[in-house]
């Protein structure tokens, strides 16, 4: 009625995935073949799963407040389309998917974080990963935990992940590109998000190295954010 563009919520999911892509690329790795846990099944989580499939990764799970579905061999594009269809129906729960799949498991194992994986995309809710779950992920060989919503990893869990040698990509960095383009009509959303996340990651990585925190994405993000704000304040004459 009033004009303007509809919010592009999927941009946040794309942003998280492409940030992870650049994190791994700097380490000579990629998302191809990576077994990924995805929590949540809202628009952002669905966008995460969609982009993971497109980039050759293997999303294993989606969840909601009723539980989670787990495809041991991964969620293929046809299976994703069925899950997407289910979640578009008002009030539909993720568990309905097991009727349409002969291979899916529902709430098995008891915790979604008990499933061995390479990467986690936490897109369900704040503080969904605590210290105990961080330890479980580390023990199962998880390499990277990516925030795909607001603060899904508790501060203590973030410190624990660092102690265990698991990278943690914080939401202030992973969702930055999504926040930038999410309110605009962008003709080539995927490539625009990829370019922006590349710049964000480069800034975070460079800042971490400069301040003797190499590989620490949390410190790199927080310091880079502070410096950007301080530089703008200085440019406007603030002290």
C-alpha positions in Angstrom: 0.0 0.0 0.0 2.8 2.4 0.9 5.4 1.2 -1.6 8.9 0.1 -0.9 10.4 -3.4 -0.9 9.4 -6.4 1.0 12.1 -7.6 3.5 14.4 -10.3 2.1 14.6 -12.5 5.2 16.4 -15.2 3.2 19.4 -12.8 2.9 20.3 -13.5 6.5 20.5 -17.2 5.8 22.6 -16.6 2.6 24.8 -14.3 4.7 25.6 -17.0 7.3 26.4 -19.6 4.7 28.6 -17.4 2.6 30.5 -16.2 5.6 31.2 -19.8 6.5 32.3 -20.3 2.9 34.9 -17.6 3.2 36.1 -18.8 6.7 36.8 -22.2 5.2 38.3 -20.8 2.0 41.0 -19.0 3.8 42.0 -22.3 5.4 42.2 -24.0 2.1 38.8 -25.8 2.5 35.3 -25.5 1.3 31.7 -26.3 2.1 31.6 -29.1 -0.5 30.8 -32.4 1.2 30.6 -30.8 4.6 27.9 -32.5 6.8 26.0 -29.6 8.3 23.5 -29.4 11.2 20.9 -26.7 10.7 18.7 -25.7 13.6 15.3 -24.0 13.1 13.0 -24.2 10.1 11.9 -20.6 9.7 12.7 -18.5 6.6 16.3 -18.0 7.6 17.0 -21.7 8.4 15.3 -22.7 5.1 17.5 -20.2 3.3 20.6 -21.7 5.0 19.7 -25.2 3.9 18.9 -24.1 0.4 22.3 -22.3 -0.1 24.2 -25.3 1.5 22.7 -27.6 -1.1 23.6 -25.1 -3.9 27.2 -24.9 -2.7 27.6 -28.7 -2.5 27.3 -29.1 1.3 25.2 -31.8 3.0 22.5 -30.3 5.3 21.4 -33.0 7.7 18.7 -31.5 9.9 16.0 -28.9 10.4 14.0 -28.4 13.6 11.2 -26.5 15.3 9.8 -26.4 18.8 8.3 -29.9 18.4 11.7 -31.6 17.6 14.0 -32.2 14.6 14.2 -34.3 11.5 17.5 -35.9 10.5 18.4 -37.3 7.1 21.5 -39.4 7.6 22.5 -39.1 3.9 21.6 -35.5 3.7 18.6 -33.3 2.6 18.6 -33.4 -1.2 16.9 -30.7 -3.2 13.7 -32.7 -3.6 13.6 -33.4 0.1 14.2 -29.8 0.8 11.3 -28.8 -1.4 9.0 -31.1 0.6 10.2 -29.7 3.9 9.8 -26.2 2.6 6.2 -27.0 1.5 5.4 -28.4 4.9 6.7 -25.3 6.7 4.7 -23.0 4.5 1.5 -24.5 5.8 0.1 -22.5 8.7 0.8 -24.4 12.0 2.5 -27.3 10.3 5.2 -29.0 12.5 8.4 -30.4 11.1 7.6 -33.9 12.3 5.1 -34.3 9.4 8.0 -34.7 7.1 8.7 -38.3 8.3 5.5 -39.4 6.6 7.0 -38.3 3.3 10.4 -39.8 3.8 11.4 -43.4 4.3 14.9 -42.5 5.5 14.3 -39.6 7.9 14.6 -39.9 11.6 12.6 -37.9 14.1 14.1 -36.8 17.4 16.7 -39.6 17.0 19.2 -39.3 18.6 17.6 -37.4 21.6 19.6 -34.2 20.9 20.2 -32.7 17.5 23.8 -31.8 18.7 24.5 -35.5 19.2 24.7 -36.0 15.4 28.3 -36.0 14.1 28.9 -33.0 11.8 31.5 -30.8 10.3 29.6 -27.4 10.6 26.7 -26.2 12.6 24.4 -23.4 11.5 22.4 -22.3 14.6 19.3 -20.6 13.3 16.6 -21.5 15.8 16.9 -19.2 18.9 19.1 -17.3 21.2 21.3 -19.3 23.7 20.5 -22.7 22.1 24.1 -23.9 22.4 25.5 -24.0 25.9 28.8 -25.3 27.3 27.7 -28.9 27.5 26.5 -28.9 23.8 29.7 -27.1 22.8 31.7 -30.0 24.3 29.5 -32.6 22.5 30.1 -30.8 19.2 33.8 -30.7 19.7 34.0 -34.4 20.7 32.1 -35.3 17.5 34.6 -33.5 15.3 32.7 -30.3 14.5 35.1 -27.7 12.9 32.9 -24.6 12.8 29.8 -23.2 14.6 28.1 -20.4 12.6 25.5 -18.1 14.2 22.6 -17.8 11.8 20.3 -16.0 14.2 20.8 -13.6 17.2 23.3 -14.9 19.7 22.5 -18.7 19.5 25.7 -19.5 21.3 26.1 -18.4 25.0 29.2 -16.4 25.8 30.5 -19.3 28.0 29.9 -21.7 25.2 31.8 -19.5 22.8 34.7 -19.5 25.1 34.4 -23.3 25.4 34.4 -23.7 21.7 37.7 -21.7 21.4 39.2 -23.9 24.2 38.2 -27.0 22.3 39.6 -25.7 19.0 36.3 -25.2 17.3 35.8 -22.0 15.3 32.8 -19.8 16.2 31.5 -17.3 13.7 29.5 -14.7 15.7 26.2 -13.2 14.5 27.5 -9.6 14.4 29.7 -10.8 11.5 27.7 -13.6 9.9 24.5 -11.7 9.5 26.0 -8.3 8.6 25.6 -8.7 4.8 22.0 -9.9 5.4 21.2 -6.8 7.5 22.7 -4.6 4.8 20.7 -6.0 1.8 17.7 -7.5 3.6 15.5 -4.4 3.3 16.3 -3.6 -0.4 15.4 -5.1 -3.7 18.7 -6.5 -5.0 18.7 -7.8 -8.5 21.5 -10.4 -7.8 21.0 -11.3 -4.2 23.3 -14.2 -3.9 26.4 -12.6 -5.6 25.8 -9.4 -3.7 25.7 -11.2 -0.4 28.8 -13.2 -1.3 30.7 -10.0 -2.2 29.7 -8.3 1.1 30.5 -11.4 3.3 33.9 -11.6 1.6 34.6 -8.0 2.7 33.2 -8.5 6.2 35.3 -11.7 6.7 38.4 -10.1 5.3 38.0 -7.2 7.8 37.4 -9.5 10.7 40.3 -11.8 9.9 42.7 -8.9 9.3 41.7 -7.2 12.5 42.2 -10.4 14.5 45.7 -10.8 13.2 46.6 -7.1 13.7 45.6 -7.3 17.4 47.3 -10.7 18.0 44.1 -12.7 18.0 44.7 -14.7 14.8 41.8 -17.1 14.1 39.6 -15.7 16.8 36.5 -14.5 14.9 34.8 -13.1 18.0 37.7 -10.8 19.0 38.2 -9.9 15.3 34.5 -9.0 15.0 34.3 -7.0 18.2 37.5 -5.0 17.6 36.6 -4.3 14.0 33.1 -3.1 15.0 34.5 -0.8 17.7 37.1 0.7 15.3 34.4 1.4 12.6 32.2 3.2 15.2 35.2 5.1 16.6 36.4 6.2 13.2 33.0 7.5 12.3 32.7 9.4 15.6 36.2 10.9 15.0 35.2 11.9 11.5 32.3 13.9 13.0 34.5 15.6 15.5 33.5 13.5 18.5 36.1 12.8 21.2 
